[in-house]
Amino acid sequence: MFDSLKKLIFDRPVEEDIPASFSADEKQLAEAALMFHVIAADGIVTDDERKTLSRLLSSQFGLGADETAALMEQARNADNEAIDLYGFTRVLKRSLTHEERLELVRNLWKMVFADGVVHEFEDNVVWRVAELLDVDSRDRMEIKRSVSRSQADS
């Protein structure tokens, strides 16, 4: 799984050589790596952020504890080896519906708010990912407000 995503990230074939569909593993890893990137953007990954990431990945993909832990480790490694966000977003843009992309942006905001502090680097990552996924600013900001309200209520 990791090798295939690494190939997608680093080999960058011309657009017509990119397959129209990707495996579920590639999509899971790409989503998980973006979520990990958000929580690592401020240089500190807290226990609350790790727990939120674990909970989101488990519920999003129906994974058990061991599978979730393995995906989190793979996501951390993929994020550390990635040179940019494009490799991850390319996989997702071509394989997720618009509604699924909106849900991913919602999950990214949940990661931003997980430690109770919105760092400008985290905010910037969500903005860049949303742009790469063709999620417009209005939707991105509406999702941010919705997640912020739900975090305040809990």
C-alpha positions in Angstrom: 0.0 0.0 0.0 2.7 2.5 1.0 4.9 1.7 -2.0 2.0 2.3 -4.4 1.2 5.7 -2.8 4.9 6.6 -2.7 5.1 5.8 -6.5 2.1 8.1 -7.0 3.7 10.9 -5.0 7.2 10.7 -6.4 6.9 9.4 -9.9 4.3 12.0 -11.1 3.3 10.6 -14.4 1.7 12.8 -17.0 -2.0 13.4 -16.4 -3.2 10.8 -19.0 -1.1 8.1 -17.4 -2.9 8.5 -14.0 -5.4 5.7 -13.4 -9.0 6.8 -13.0 -9.5 4.8 -9.9 -7.3 4.0 -6.9 -7.5 1.2 -4.4 -9.2 1.7 -1.1 -5.9 1.4 0.7 -4.4 4.3 -1.3 -7.4 6.5 -0.6 -7.3 5.6 3.1 -3.6 6.3 3.3 -3.9 9.6 1.5 -6.7 10.8 3.8 -4.9 9.6 6.9 -1.7 11.3 5.8 -3.5 14.6 5.2 -5.1 14.4 8.6 -1.7 13.6 10.2 -0.2 16.5 8.3 -2.7 18.9 9.8 -2.0 17.9 13.3 1.8 18.0 12.8 1.7 21.4 11.0 2.3 23.4 14.2 5.2 21.2 15.2 3.4 19.5 18.2 1.2 16.4 18.0 -0.8 16.2 21.2 -2.5 13.2 22.8 -5.9 14.8 22.1 -4.9 15.1 18.4 -3.8 11.5 18.3 -7.0 10.3 19.9 -9.1 12.3 17.5 -7.2 11.0 14.5 -7.6 7.4 15.8 -11.3 7.9 16.4 -11.9 9.5 12.9 -9.9 6.8 11.0 -11.5 4.0 12.9 -15.1 5.3 12.3 -14.4 6.5 8.7 -12.9 3.3 7.5 -14.4 0.7 9.9 -11.1 -0.3 11.3 -10.2 -2.2 14.5 -7.7 -0.9 17.0 -4.6 -2.6 15.5 -5.6 -1.6 11.9 -6.1 2.0 13.0 -2.7 2.1 14.8 -1.0 0.6 11.7 -2.7 3.2 9.4 -1.7 6.0 11.7 1.9 4.9 11.6 1.8 4.5 7.8 0.2 8.0 7.5 2.9 9.5 9.7 5.6 7.9 7.5 3.9 8.9 4.3 3.6 12.5 5.5 7.3 12.6 6.6 8.4 11.4 3.2 6.1 13.5 1.1 7.5 16.6 -0.6 4.1 18.3 -1.0 0.4 17.7 -0.6 -0.3 17.2 -4.3 0.4 13.5 -4.3 -2.2 12.9 -1.7 -4.8 15.3 -3.0 -4.4 13.9 -6.6 -5.4 10.5 -5.4 -8.4 11.8 -3.6 -9.6 14.4 -6.1 -9.8 11.7 -8.8 -11.4 9.1 -6.5 -13.8 11.0 -4.1 -17.1 12.5 -5.0 -17.6 16.2 -4.2 -19.6 15.2 -1.0 -16.8 12.9 0.1 -14.3 15.7 -0.4 -16.4 18.0 1.7 -16.4 15.3 4.4 -12.6 15.1 4.2 -12.4 18.8 4.7 -14.7 18.5 7.7 -12.4 15.8 9.1 -9.4 18.1 8.6 -11.2 20.8 10.5 -11.9 18.3 13.3 -8.2 17.6 13.4 -7.4 21.4 13.6 -9.8 21.8 16.6 -8.7 18.6 18.3 -6.3 20.3 20.7 -8.5 23.4 21.2 -6.1 25.7 19.5 -6.4 26.8 15.8 -2.8 27.4 14.7 -2.3 29.5 11.5 -0.2 26.7 9.9 -3.1 24.2 10.5 -5.6 26.6 9.0 -3.3 27.1 6.0 -3.0 23.4 5.4 -6.8 23.0 5.3 -7.0 25.9 2.9 -4.4 24.5 0.6 -5.9 21.0 0.7 -9.4 22.3 0.0 -8.1 24.3 -3.0 -6.3 21.2 -4.4 -9.6 19.2 -4.0 -11.7 21.9 -5.7 -13.6 22.7 -2.5 -14.6 26.3 -2.7 -13.8 28.9 0.0 -17.4 29.3 1.0 -17.8 25.6 1.7 -14.5 25.4 3.5 -15.4 28.3 5.8 -18.9 27.1 6.4 -17.5 23.7 7.4 -15.0 25.4 9.7 -17.7 27.4 11.4 -19.8 24.2 11.8 -17.0 22.2 13.3 -16.0 25.1 15.6 -19.6 25.4 16.9 -19.8 21.6 17.5 -16.5 21.7 19.4 -17.6 24.5 21.5 -20.9 22.7 22.4 -19.1 19.5 23.5 
